[in-house]
């Protein structure tokens, strides 16, 4: 099995597998678990070969999605991967500028939202407690 991420020296290679309509995401051999986790958080499904002792790990968009939704999902993953610091290469048959820009906009909007405020802890009394006298 060819691993394009190993071949091209990237963290993720997103492309449509030859003779299919399925978008694949290859990761290099020994990629960190955090990369695989992020791909799964983006909606891609993880595959391993051989099972139990992974020598080759890749991700695909879910088969039950139609071609347009597969492309949308693949394009939404790209800015999240880039933001996390990974190098990503994508095939021209996968990339859609409008979908990519929409995903970037959503990430920026999410980052711009203020975090929920935590309640301020109750402060101590402003005057010190009287000193205890010992007999």
N, C-alpha and C positions, 0 to 999 in steps of 0.2 A: 504494500500500500504506500502510495506517495504521500508525503507530508509536506505540503507547500510552505508551511511556516518554517520548518527546518531548512528546506531548499532555499528560501529567500531571506532567511535571517530575521523574520519579523515575529511579533508576539501573536498576531492573529492574521490569517489570510481568509477573507470572505469571498466566496465565489459560487457559481452554480456548477454543480458536478456535471461532467460530460454525460450526455445522453439522458439527463433528467431535468426536472424543473426545480429541484430542491437546492436551496441555499445551504452551503456548508461553511463552517468556520473551523479551520485547522489551527491548532496551537502547537508550539514546539515540544519536542520530547522533553520531559521533565519540567513542564510549565508549572508555575506555582498554583496551589489550590485556589488562591484568591482569584486568579484569572478564570478558572473553570467556574467558580462560584458566581462571578460577575456575569459571565455568559449565560448562566442559568437564570440569574436574576433578570436578565434582559429578555428572557423567554425562549432561549434556545435549549434544545434537548441534548444531553450528554450521551455519547456512545464510547464504548471501549472495546478494543480487540487485542489480545484475547481476553475474555471475561475473567475477572479475578486477579489477573496479573497484567495490568494495562501496559502494553508496549506502545499502543497508538490510541490517542484520545482525540475525538473530534466532536463537534456540535452541529446540529442541523435545526432549521426552523421546523416546527411541527408539520407533519405531512397533511394533517386535516385542514390546514389553512389553504385558501385559494392562492394562486400565484401572486396577485396584487398584495394580499396581506402578508405573504412570506417576504416580499420585497420591502414592505413597510417595516416589518419587524427587524430585518437585517439592517436597514438604514438607521433605525432608532438605536441599535446597539453601538454603532460606530462612534458617536460623540461621547457616550458613556465610557467606552474603552479608552478613547483619547484622553478624556478628563482624568481617568485613573492612571494615566502615564504610560499606557501600552502603545506600541507601534502597530498600526493596522494598515493592511493593504486590502483593497477590494477590487474585484473585477468590474469592468465597465458594465457588464450585463446585470450586475446587482445594484450599482450605485444610481441613486436618483437625487439630484441636487435639491429639489423642492422638499422631498421627504427628509433629507439630511438637515436642511435648514429648520424645518419644523421641529425636529428632535432637539436641535441646539437651542431653539427658542424655549422649548418646554424645560430643558435643563436649567437654562438661565432663570426662567420664571420661578422654578422650584428653589434655586439657590438664593434668589432675591427675597423670598418670603421670610419675614422675621421668625426666628425660633420662638416657640411658646415661652412666655415669661414664667420663671419659677417664682413661687411666693417668697417674699423676703422673710428671712427668719426673724422671729420675735427678738427685739433688742432687749438687752439687759436694762434694768432700771437706771434712770439717769443719776440718781443719787446713790452713793455706796450704802450698803447695809451697815447698820451699827455694829461696832466691834463687840464681840462677846467678852464679858468679864468673867474671870475665873476667881473663885473665892480663895 
